[in-house]
Amino acid sequence: MYLMLLTDGNKIDLTLYPLADLDRYFADSDGLVEVLLDKDGRREREVASSDEAYWIKKPTARSFDDCCNEFWFVSTYVVKGLARGELLYAIDHLSEIARPNLLRMMSWRIGAERGYTFSVGKNYKFIDRYLPTADWELLLSTYVQGGDAEMRRALQTCYALFRKYSRETAELLGYPYPDYDEQVTRYTEEQLK
């Protein structure tokens, strides 16, 4: 693969494939491929670009519970890091594990309400289009992690958002809401007195 940044600001990710592998390349692609020119007519069938591979997927009851479990129990590592004054440890667990589960849950809630026939974008870049403004602003506030006090606020905001979106998702999909929330919230209050 060749990554090119042109002087006019355009960026090209160029991959060269042997002609013999052309059909396999299109069959294995994620759907976000566009043929700009086929001057020799080598494609056997039309290639239509689609983001369907990235549409929100309806969670199973198991994947819903797994997401809740991972969010709540990994957040105890954030708490542990804060209690020990290990800010980078806390930031890492919030940013790399807990918040991605919050975003996943938010996208499931959006899908449960609007259907599962669209994408919120790579790295959830379009999720703001589907969230109430207040929730979007709360979510953004969790990315400010300059110190202990900011991290504590970010964690509590993540708790509130996850609680809201997971309860609503559970209700919309008819899934039980697990009791991890109550246990971990109590633990957090005890550890961060």
TORPATOR-715245 format. One line per field, with one value per atom (N, C-alpha, C, CB): chain; residue in three letters; x, y, z; atom name; residue number from 1. Coordinates in steps of 0.2 Angstrom, whole numbers. Glycine has a CB too. Example, Ala and Ser with C-alpha at 12.3 -4.5 7.8 and 13.67 -1.06 7.14 Angstrom:
! TORPATOR-715245
cadena	c(A A A A A A A A) $
residuo	c(ALA ALA ALA ALA SER SER SER SER) $
px	c(66 62 66 57 64 68 64 70) $
py	c(-28 -22 -16 -22 -11 -5 0 -3) $
pz	c(39 39 39 45 35 36 39 29) $
atomo	c(N CA C CB N CA C CB) $
num	c(1 1 1 1 2 2 2 2) $
This chain:
! TORPATOR-715245
cadena	c(A A A A A A A A A A A A A A A A A A A A A A A A A A A A A A A A A A A A A A A A A A A A A A A A A A A A A A A A A A A A A A A A A A A A A A A A A A A A A A A A A A A A A A A A A A A A A A A A A A A A A A A A A A A A A A A A A A A A A A A A A A A A A A A A A A A A A A A A A A A A A A A A A A A A A A A A A A A A A A A A A A A A A A A A A A A A A A A A A A A A A A A A A A A A A A A A A A A A A A A A A A A A A A A A A A A A A A A A A A A A A A A A A A A A A A A A A A A A A A A A A A A A A A A A A A A A A A A A A A A A A A A A A A A A A A A A A A A A A A A A A A A A A A A A A A A A A A A A A A A A A A A A A A A A A A A A A A A A A A A A A A A A A A A A A A A A A A A A A A A A A A A A A A A A A A A A A A A A A A A A A A A A A A A A A A A A A A A A A A A A A A A A A A A A A A A A A A A A A A A A A A A A A A A A A A A A A A A A A A A A A A A A A A A A A A A A A A A A A A A A A A A A A A A A A A A A A A A A A A A A A A A A A A A A A A A A A A A A A A A A A A A A A A A A A A A A A A A A A A A A A A A A A A A A A A A A A A A A A A A A A A A A A A A A A A A A A A A A A A A A A A A A A A A A A A A A A A A A A A A A A A A A A A A A A A A A A A A A A A A A A A A A A A A A A A A A A A A A A A A A A A A A A A A A A A A A A A A A A A A A A A A A A A A A A A A A A A A A A A A A A A A A A A A A A A A A A A A A A A A A A A A A A A A A A A A A A A A A A A A A A A A A A A A A A A A A A A A A A A A A A A A A A A A A A A A A A A A A A A A A A A A A A A A A A A A A A A A A A A A A A A A A A A A A A A A A A A A A A A A A A A A A A A A A A A A A) $
residuo	c(MET MET MET MET TYR TYR TYR TYR LEU LEU LEU LEU MET MET MET MET LEU LEU LEU LEU LEU LEU LEU LEU THR THR THR THR ASP ASP ASP ASP GLY GLY GLY GLY ASN ASN ASN ASN LYS LYS LYS LYS ILE ILE ILE ILE ASP ASP ASP ASP LEU LEU LEU LEU THR THR THR THR LEU LEU LEU LEU TYR TYR TYR TYR PRO PRO PRO PRO LEU LEU LEU LEU ALA ALA ALA ALA ASP ASP ASP ASP LEU LEU LEU LEU ASP ASP ASP ASP ARG ARG ARG ARG TYR TYR TYR TYR PHE PHE PHE PHE ALA ALA ALA ALA ASP ASP ASP ASP SER SER SER SER ASP ASP ASP ASP GLY GLY GLY GLY LEU LEU LEU LEU VAL VAL VAL VAL GLU GLU GLU GLU VAL VAL VAL VAL LEU LEU LEU LEU LEU LEU LEU LEU ASP ASP ASP ASP LYS LYS LYS LYS ASP ASP ASP ASP GLY GLY GLY GLY ARG ARG ARG ARG ARG ARG ARG ARG GLU GLU GLU GLU ARG ARG ARG ARG GLU GLU GLU GLU VAL VAL VAL VAL ALA ALA ALA ALA SER SER SER SER SER SER SER SER ASP ASP ASP ASP GLU GLU GLU GLU ALA ALA ALA ALA TYR TYR TYR TYR TRP TRP TRP TRP ILE ILE ILE ILE LYS LYS LYS LYS LYS LYS LYS LYS PRO PRO PRO PRO THR THR THR THR ALA ALA ALA ALA ARG ARG ARG ARG SER SER SER SER PHE PHE PHE PHE ASP ASP ASP ASP ASP ASP ASP ASP CYS CYS CYS CYS CYS CYS CYS CYS ASN ASN ASN ASN GLU GLU GLU GLU PHE PHE PHE PHE TRP TRP TRP TRP PHE PHE PHE PHE VAL VAL VAL VAL SER SER SER SER THR THR THR THR TYR TYR TYR TYR VAL VAL VAL VAL VAL VAL VAL VAL LYS LYS LYS LYS GLY GLY GLY GLY LEU LEU LEU LEU ALA ALA ALA ALA ARG ARG ARG ARG GLY GLY GLY GLY GLU GLU GLU GLU LEU LEU LEU LEU LEU LEU LEU LEU TYR TYR TYR TYR ALA ALA ALA ALA ILE ILE ILE ILE ASP ASP ASP ASP HIS HIS HIS HIS LEU LEU LEU LEU SER SER SER SER GLU GLU GLU GLU ILE ILE ILE ILE ALA ALA ALA ALA ARG ARG ARG ARG PRO PRO PRO PRO ASN ASN ASN ASN LEU LEU LEU LEU LEU LEU LEU LEU ARG ARG ARG ARG MET MET MET MET MET MET MET MET SER SER SER SER TRP TRP TRP TRP ARG ARG ARG ARG ILE ILE ILE ILE GLY GLY GLY GLY ALA ALA ALA ALA GLU GLU GLU GLU ARG ARG ARG ARG GLY GLY GLY GLY TYR TYR TYR TYR THR THR THR THR PHE PHE PHE PHE SER SER SER SER VAL VAL VAL VAL GLY GLY GLY GLY LYS LYS LYS LYS ASN ASN ASN ASN TYR TYR TYR TYR LYS LYS LYS LYS PHE PHE PHE PHE ILE ILE ILE ILE ASP ASP ASP ASP ARG ARG ARG ARG TYR TYR TYR TYR LEU LEU LEU LEU PRO PRO PRO PRO THR THR THR THR ALA ALA ALA ALA ASP ASP ASP ASP TRP TRP TRP TRP GLU GLU GLU GLU LEU LEU LEU LEU LEU LEU LEU LEU LEU LEU LEU LEU SER SER SER SER THR THR THR THR TYR TYR TYR TYR VAL VAL VAL VAL GLN GLN GLN GLN GLY GLY GLY GLY GLY GLY GLY GLY ASP ASP ASP ASP ALA ALA ALA ALA GLU GLU GLU GLU MET MET MET MET ARG ARG ARG ARG ARG ARG ARG ARG ALA ALA ALA ALA LEU LEU LEU LEU GLN GLN GLN GLN THR THR THR THR CYS CYS CYS CYS TYR TYR TYR TYR ALA ALA ALA ALA LEU LEU LEU LEU PHE PHE PHE PHE ARG ARG ARG ARG LYS LYS LYS LYS TYR TYR TYR TYR SER SER SER SER ARG ARG ARG ARG GLU GLU GLU GLU THR THR THR THR ALA ALA ALA ALA GLU GLU GLU GLU LEU LEU LEU LEU LEU LEU LEU LEU GLY GLY GLY GLY TYR TYR TYR TYR PRO PRO PRO PRO TYR TYR TYR TYR PRO PRO PRO PRO ASP ASP ASP ASP TYR TYR TYR TYR ASP ASP ASP ASP GLU GLU GLU GLU GLN GLN GLN GLN VAL VAL VAL VAL THR THR THR THR ARG ARG ARG ARG TYR TYR TYR TYR THR THR THR THR GLU GLU GLU GLU GLU GLU GLU GLU GLN GLN GLN GLN LEU LEU LEU LEU LYS LYS LYS LYS) $
px	c(4 0 4 -5 2 6 1 8 4 0 3 0 -1 1 -3 1 1 -2 0 0 -4 -3 -2 -8 1 2 -5 7 -10 -16 -21 -20 -18 -22 -25 -27 -26 -29 -24 -30 -28 -24 -26 -25 -22 -23 -20 -21 -24 -21 -22 -26 -16 -16 -13 -11 -17 -15 -15 -20 -10 -9 -10 -2 -14 -16 -14 -23 -12 -11 -18 -8 -19 -25 -29 -24 -25 -28 -32 -22 -30 -34 -39 -29 -41 -46 -52 -46 -55 -62 -62 -64 -56 -56 -55 -50 -52 -51 -58 -47 -62 -69 -73 -72 -73 -77 -75 -76 -69 -66 -66 -59 -68 -68 -73 -68 -73 -78 -84 -75 -84 -89 -88 -95 -83 -81 -76 -79 -77 -73 -76 -70 -73 -76 -71 -77 -73 -69 -70 -72 -64 -64 -63 -58 -60 -59 -57 -53 -61 -60 -59 -65 -54 -53 -53 -47 -51 -50 -56 -44 -61 -67 -65 -71 -61 -59 -64 -52 -68 -73 -78 -76 -79 -85 -92 -84 -92 -99 -98 -102 -103 -103 -101 -110 -97 -95 -99 -88 -103 -107 -104 -115 -102 -100 -105 -96 -104 -109 -106 -114 -109 -106 -110 -106 -113 -118 -114 -121 -107 -103 -102 -97 -104 -103 -109 -98 -115 -121 -121 -127 -125 -126 -129 -130 -126 -129 -133 -123 -139 -143 -140 -150 -139 -135 -140 -133 -137 -140 -141 -136 -145 -145 -138 -150 -135 -128 -123 -125 -123 -118 -120 -118 -127 -129 -126 -137 -127 -124 -117 -127 -113 -106 -104 -103 -107 -105 -106 -109 -112 -113 -108 -120 -106 -102 -95 -101 -93 -86 -86 -84 -91 -91 -90 -97 -95 -95 -89 -101 -87 -81 -74 -81 -73 -67 -67 -67 -73 -73 -70 -80 -70 -67 -59 -69 -56 -49 -48 -47 -53 -52 -52 -58 -57 -57 -51 -63 -48 -42 -36 -40 -36 -31 -31 -31 -37 -39 -37 -46 -39 -38 -31 -42 -27 -19 -15 -17 -19 -15 -11 -10 -14 -11 -15 -10 -14 -19 -18 -17 -12 -12 -15 -4 -15 -18 -26 -16 -28 -35 -38 -37 -34 -36 -36 -30 -31 -30 -36 -24 -38 -44 -51 -45 -51 -57 -58 -58 -52 -52 -52 -46 -48 -47 -53 -41 -56 -61 -68 -58 -68 -75 -78 -74 -75 -79 -81 -74 -77 -79 -85 -73 -86 -92 -98 -91 -97 -102 -104 -99 -100 -101 -105 -95 -103 -106 -114 -103 -114 -121 -125 -121 -123 -126 -128 -122 -124 -126 -131 -120 -131 -136 -143 -135 -143 -149 -152 -148 -147 -149 -152 -143 -149 -152 -158 -147 -159 -166 -171 -165 -170 -175 -176 -173 -171 -171 -170 -166 -169 -167 -160 -171 -158 -151 -149 -150 -151 -149 -145 -156 -141 -136 -130 -140 -125 -119 -118 -113 -115 -114 -106 -115 -103 -97 -91 -96 -85 -79 -78 -73 -76 -75 -80 -68 -87 -93 -93 -94 -89 -89 -95 -84 -100 -107 -112 -110 -110 -115 -118 -111 -115 -118 -124 -113 -125 -131 -137 -130 -136 -142 -143 -141 -139 -139 -142 -132 -146 -148 -142 -153 -143 -137 -134 -139 -138 -136 -132 -142 -134 -130 -123 -134 -124 -117 -112 -119 -115 -110 -108 -114 -112 -109 -104 -115 -105 -100 -94 -103 -94 -88 -84 -89 -88 -85 -81 -90 -82 -78 -71 -82 -70 -63 -58 -64 -60 -56 -53 -59 -47 -44 -37 -43 -37 -31 -29 -33 -33 -31 -36 -29 -34 -38 -46 -36 -47 -54 -58 -54 -54 -57 -59 -53 -54 -56 -61 -49 -62 -68 -74 -67 -74 -80 -82 -80 -77 -78 -80 -71 -78 -80 -88 -76 -89 -96 -101 -97 -99 -103 -103 -99 -98 -99 -104 -92 -103 -108 -115 -107 -117 -123 -126 -124 -122 -123 -124 -118 -120 -121 -127 -114 -128 -134 -140 -135 -141 -146 -147 -146 -142 -142 -143 -136 -140 -141 -148 -136 -151 -157 -163 -159 -162 -166 -166 -165 -160 -159 -162 -151 -161 -163 -171 -161 -174 -181 -184 -184 -181 -183 -182 -179 -177 -175 -178 -168 -181 -184 -179 -188 -173 -167 -167 -161 -165 -165 -159 -164 -160 -154 -150 -157 -144 -140 -139 -133 -137 -136 -129 -138 -125 -118 -117 -114 -122 -122 -122 -128 -127 -127 -121 -134 -119 -113 -107 -111 -105 -100 -100 -98 -106 -107 -106 -115 -108 -107 -99 -111 -96 -89 -85 -86 -87 -84 -85 -87 -91 -92 -88 -100 -87 -83 -75 -84 -73 -66 -64 -64 -68 -66 -69 -69 -70 -72 -68 -73) $
py	c(-6 0 6 0 11 17 23 19 27 32 39 32 42 48 54 48 60 66 71 69 73 77 85 76 89 96 100 99 97 101 99 99 94 93 86 98 83 77 71 75 66 60 54 60 50 44 38 44 33 26 22 23 20 16 9 20 4 -3 -6 -7 -9 -12 -20 -11 -23 -30 -33 -31 -39 -42 -43 -49 -42 -43 -49 -42 -55 -61 -61 -67 -57 -56 -51 -55 -48 -43 -44 -40 -50 -52 -54 -58 -57 -58 -52 -63 -47 -41 -37 -36 -37 -34 -38 -33 -45 -49 -49 -57 -47 -47 -40 -50 -35 -28 -27 -23 -21 -19 -16 -15 -15 -12 -4 -12 -1 6 6 9 4 4 7 -3 11 14 13 21 11 10 17 4 20 26 25 31 20 19 12 23 9 2 2 -3 5 6 0 10 -6 -12 -17 -16 -14 -18 -25 -20 -25 -31 -33 -30 -29 -31 -35 -25 -41 -46 -43 -53 -40 -37 -30 -42 -26 -19 -19 -16 -15 -14 -7 -13 -8 -3 -1 -4 5 6 6 13 3 3 3 -3 6 6 1 13 -4 -9 -13 -13 -14 -18 -14 -20 -8 -4 -1 2 -4 -2 -4 -5 -1 -3 -10 3 -14 -21 -21 -26 -24 -25 -30 -28 -28 -33 -39 -29 -44 -50 -48 -57 -52 -51 -52 -56 -57 -59 -53 -65 -50 -45 -38 -43 -37 -32 -32 -31 -38 -40 -39 -46 -42 -41 -34 -45 -30 -23 -20 -19 -21 -18 -21 -20 -27 -30 -27 -37 -26 -23 -16 -24 -12 -5 -4 -2 -8 -6 -9 -10 -15 -18 -15 -26 -13 -10 -3 -9 0 7 6 10 0 -1 0 -8 -1 0 8 -3 11 19 21 22 19 20 19 17 13 11 15 3 17 22 28 23 31 37 37 40 32 31 30 25 28 27 33 20 38 43 41 46 36 34 36 26 42 46 43 53 41 38 31 38 28 21 22 17 27 28 31 34 36 38 33 44 29 23 19 19 17 12 16 9 22 26 26 32 29 30 24 34 19 13 8 10 7 2 4 -3 8 10 15 14 20 25 21 31 17 14 9 9 7 3 8 -1 14 19 20 25 22 23 18 25 12 6 6 -1 7 7 12 7 18 24 22 30 19 17 12 15 7 2 6 -3 10 14 18 19 21 24 19 28 14 8 6 3 5 2 7 1 13 18 19 25 19 21 16 27 10 4 3 6 -2 -4 -4 -11 1 2 8 2 10 15 15 22 19 19 25 17 25 31 33 31 30 32 28 39 28 26 30 26 26 29 34 34 32 35 43 35 44 51 55 52 51 54 54 52 51 50 56 46 62 68 70 74 67 68 65 66 60 56 57 49 61 62 69 61 69 75 80 75 86 91 90 98 90 90 83 90 78 71 72 65 75 76 80 79 85 90 86 96 82 78 73 74 70 65 68 62 74 78 80 84 81 83 78 86 72 66 65 59 69 69 73 70 78 82 79 89 77 73 76 66 83 86 84 93 81 80 75 86 74 70 72 70 79 81 80 88 82 81 74 84 70 62 60 58 62 60 62 63 68 71 67 79 66 62 55 62 52 45 45 42 50 51 52 56 56 58 52 64 48 42 37 38 37 32 35 33 41 44 42 51 43 42 35 45 31 23 21 20 23 21 23 24 29 31 27 39 26 23 15 25 12 5 3 2 7 6 7 11 12 13 8 20 6 0 -6 -1 -8 -14 -14 -14 -8 -7 -8 -1 -5 -5 -12 0 -16 -23 -28 -23 -26 -32 -36 -36 -33 -36 -34 -35 -39 -37 -32 -43 -27 -23 -26 -16 -27 -31 -26 -33 -29 -26 -23 -30 -23 -21 -14 -22 -10 -3 -1 0 -4 -3 -5 -7 -11 -13 -9 -20 -7 -3 4 -3 7 14 14 16 9 9 8 3 4 3 10 -2 13 20 25 22 25 30 28 30 22 20 22 13 20 21 28 17 32 39 44 41 43 47 53 44) $
pz	c(0 0 0 6 -4 -4 -2 -11 3 6 3 14 0 -4 -2 -12 0 1 -4 9 -8 -14 -12 -20 -16 -14 -14 -19 -18 -18 -12 -24 -7 -1 -2 0 -8 -9 -6 -16 -3 0 -4 8 -6 -9 -5 -17 -4 -1 -7 5 -10 -16 -15 -22 -17 -17 -24 -12 -25 -32 -31 -35 -35 -35 -42 -33 -42 -49 -52 -48 -58 -62 -60 -69 -59 -58 -51 -58 -47 -40 -40 -35 -46 -46 -43 -53 -45 -43 -35 -47 -33 -26 -22 -25 -24 -21 -20 -25 -25 -24 -20 -31 -20 -16 -9 -18 -7 0 3 0 -2 1 6 -5 10 14 11 20 5 1 0 5 3 2 -3 9 -9 -14 -20 -16 -24 -30 -36 -29 -41 -47 -51 -52 -52 -55 -63 -53 -65 -72 -73 -74 -78 -80 -88 -77 -90 -97 -101 -99 -98 -102 -101 -100 -97 -95 -92 -101 -87 -83 -78 -80 -75 -70 -73 -66 -70 -73 -71 -70 -65 -63 -60 -57 -60 -58 -50 -59 -48 -41 -39 -40 -34 -31 -24 -31 -22 -16 -11 -16 -5 0 7 -1 12 19 23 22 20 24 29 19 27 32 39 29 39 45 48 43 45 48 56 45 60 67 67 71 71 71 78 71 77 83 88 81 94 99 101 105 102 105 112 103 116 123 126 126 124 126 125 123 119 117 121 110 122 126 134 127 136 143 144 146 138 138 138 132 134 134 141 129 144 151 156 153 155 160 159 159 153 151 154 144 152 154 161 151 165 172 176 175 174 178 176 177 169 167 171 160 172 175 182 175 185 192 191 195 186 185 184 178 181 181 188 177 192 199 203 203 202 205 204 203 197 195 199 188 199 202 210 201 213 220 222 223 217 218 215 215 212 209 203 214 200 193 188 193 186 181 174 181 172 165 165 163 170 170 170 177 174 174 167 179 164 157 152 155 152 147 148 148 153 154 152 161 154 152 144 155 141 134 130 133 132 127 128 129 134 135 137 140 142 145 140 151 137 133 126 131 123 117 119 115 125 126 127 133 130 130 123 134 118 112 108 108 109 106 109 108 115 118 115 126 115 112 105 112 101 94 94 90 98 99 100 104 105 107 101 113 97 91 86 88 85 80 83 80 89 92 90 99 90 89 81 92 77 70 65 69 68 63 62 56 59 59 51 61 48 41 39 37 44 43 47 44 46 50 54 45 59 63 62 71 57 54 58 55 55 58 64 53 70 76 78 75 76 78 76 86 71 69 67 63 66 64 70 58 76 81 83 87 83 85 81 84 75 71 74 64 78 81 89 79 92 99 101 102 106 108 110 115 108 109 116 108 121 128 129 133 127 127 123 125 118 114 118 107 120 124 131 126 134 139 137 143 132 129 128 123 124 123 129 119 135 141 144 146 142 145 142 144 136 133 136 126 141 144 150 146 150 156 158 154 160 162 169 162 173 180 184 184 190 194 194 201 196 196 190 199 184 178 176 172 178 177 181 178 187 191 188 198 186 182 176 181 172 166 167 162 172 174 176 180 180 183 177 188 172 166 162 162 161 157 161 157 167 171 169 179 170 169 162 170 157 150 149 145 151 150 153 153 159 163 159 170 156 152 146 151 142 136 136 131 141 142 145 147 149 151 146 157 142 136 131 133 130 125 127 124 134 137 136 144 138 137 130 140 125 118 115 114 118 115 119 114 125 129 133 125 134 137 145 134 149 156 157 160 161 163 169 165 168 173 179 170 185 191 192 197 187 187 190 181 187 188 196 185 199 206 210 209 209 212 211 210 205 203 205 195 205 208 215 206 219 226 227 229 224 224 223 219 217 216 221 209 224 229 235 231 237 243 241 244 235 234 233 228 230 229 234 222 240 245 246 252) $
atomo	c(N CA C CB N CA C CB N CA C CB N CA C CB N CA C CB N CA C CB N CA C CB N CA C CB N CA C CB N CA C CB N CA C CB N CA C CB N CA C CB N CA C CB N CA C CB N CA C CB N CA C CB N CA C CB N CA C CB N CA C CB N CA C CB N CA C CB N CA C CB N CA C CB N CA C CB N CA C CB N CA C CB N CA C CB N CA C CB N CA C CB N CA C CB N CA C CB N CA C CB N CA C CB N CA C CB N CA C CB N CA C CB N CA C CB N CA C CB N CA C CB N CA C CB N CA C CB N CA C CB N CA C CB N CA C CB N CA C CB N CA C CB N CA C CB N CA C CB N CA C CB N CA C CB N CA C CB N CA C CB N CA C CB N CA C CB N CA C CB N CA C CB N CA C CB N CA C CB N CA C CB N CA C CB N CA C CB N CA C CB N CA C CB N CA C CB N CA C CB N CA C CB N CA C CB N CA C CB N CA C CB N CA C CB N CA C CB N CA C CB N CA C CB N CA C CB N CA C CB N CA C CB N CA C CB N CA C CB N CA C CB N CA C CB N CA C CB N CA C CB N CA C CB N CA C CB N CA C CB N CA C CB N CA C CB N CA C CB N CA C CB N CA C CB N CA C CB N CA C CB N CA C CB N CA C CB N CA C CB N CA C CB N CA C CB N CA C CB N CA C CB N CA C CB N CA C CB N CA C CB N CA C CB N CA C CB N CA C CB N CA C CB N CA C CB N CA C CB N CA C CB N CA C CB N CA C CB N CA C CB N CA C CB N CA C CB N CA C CB N CA C CB N CA C CB N CA C CB N CA C CB N CA C CB N CA C CB N CA C CB N CA C CB N CA C CB N CA C CB N CA C CB N CA C CB N CA C CB N CA C CB N CA C CB N CA C CB N CA C CB N CA C CB N CA C CB N CA C CB N CA C CB N CA C CB N CA C CB N CA C CB N CA C CB N CA C CB N CA C CB N CA C CB N CA C CB N CA C CB N CA C CB N CA C CB N CA C CB N CA C CB N CA C CB N CA C CB N CA C CB N CA C CB N CA C CB N CA C CB N CA C CB N CA C CB N CA C CB N CA C CB N CA C CB N CA C CB N CA C CB N CA C CB N CA C CB N CA C CB N CA C CB N CA C CB N CA C CB N CA C CB N CA C CB N CA C CB N CA C CB N CA C CB N CA C CB N CA C CB N CA C CB N CA C CB N CA C CB N CA C CB N CA C CB N CA C CB N CA C CB N CA C CB N CA C CB N CA C CB N CA C CB N CA C CB N CA C CB N CA C CB N CA C CB N CA C CB N CA C CB) $
num	c(1 1 1 1 2 2 2 2 3 3 3 3 4 4 4 4 5 5 5 5 6 6 6 6 7 7 7 7 8 8 8 8 9 9 9 9 10 10 10 10 11 11 11 11 12 12 12 12 13 13 13 13 14 14 14 14 15 15 15 15 16 16 16 16 17 17 17 17 18 18 18 18 19 19 19 19 20 20 20 20 21 21 21 21 22 22 22 22 23 23 23 23 24 24 24 24 25 25 25 25 26 26 26 26 27 27 27 27 28 28 28 28 29 29 29 29 30 30 30 30 31 31 31 31 32 32 32 32 33 33 33 33 34 34 34 34 35 35 35 35 36 36 36 36 37 37 37 37 38 38 38 38 39 39 39 39 40 40 40 40 41 41 41 41 42 42 42 42 43 43 43 43 44 44 44 44 45 45 45 45 46 46 46 46 47 47 47 47 48 48 48 48 49 49 49 49 50 50 50 50 51 51 51 51 52 52 52 52 53 53 53 53 54 54 54 54 55 55 55 55 56 56 56 56 57 57 57 57 58 58 58 58 59 59 59 59 60 60 60 60 61 61 61 61 62 62 62 62 63 63 63 63 64 64 64 64 65 65 65 65 66 66 66 66 67 67 67 67 68 68 68 68 69 69 69 69 70 70 70 70 71 71 71 71 72 72 72 72 73 73 73 73 74 74 74 74 75 75 75 75 76 76 76 76 77 77 77 77 78 78 78 78 79 79 79 79 80 80 80 80 81 81 81 81 82 82 82 82 83 83 83 83 84 84 84 84 85 85 85 85 86 86 86 86 87 87 87 87 88 88 88 88 89 89 89 89 90 90 90 90 91 91 91 91 92 92 92 92 93 93 93 93 94 94 94 94 95 95 95 95 96 96 96 96 97 97 97 97 98 98 98 98 99 99 99 99 100 100 100 100 101 101 101 101 102 102 102 102 103 103 103 103 104 104 104 104 105 105 105 105 106 106 106 106 107 107 107 107 108 108 108 108 109 109 109 109 110 110 110 110 111 111 111 111 112 112 112 112 113 113 113 113 114 114 114 114 115 115 115 115 116 116 116 116 117 117 117 117 118 118 118 118 119 119 119 119 120 120 120 120 121 121 121 121 122 122 122 122 123 123 123 123 124 124 124 124 125 125 125 125 126 126 126 126 127 127 127 127 128 128 128 128 129 129 129 129 130 130 130 130 131 131 131 131 132 132 132 132 133 133 133 133 134 134 134 134 135 135 135 135 136 136 136 136 137 137 137 137 138 138 138 138 139 139 139 139 140 140 140 140 141 141 141 141 142 142 142 142 143 143 143 143 144 144 144 144 145 145 145 145 146 146 146 146 147 147 147 147 148 148 148 148 149 149 149 149 150 150 150 150 151 151 151 151 152 152 152 152 153 153 153 153 154 154 154 154 155 155 155 155 156 156 156 156 157 157 157 157 158 158 158 158 159 159 159 159 160 160 160 160 161 161 161 161 162 162 162 162 163 163 163 163 164 164 164 164 165 165 165 165 166 166 166 166 167 167 167 167 168 168 168 168 169 169 169 169 170 170 170 170 171 171 171 171 172 172 172 172 173 173 173 173 174 174 174 174 175 175 175 175 176 176 176 176 177 177 177 177 178 178 178 178 179 179 179 179 180 180 180 180 181 181 181 181 182 182 182 182 183 183 183 183 184 184 184 184 185 185 185 185 186 186 186 186 187 187 187 187 188 188 188 188 189 189 189 189 190 190 190 190 191 191 191 191 192 192 192 192 193 193 193 193) $
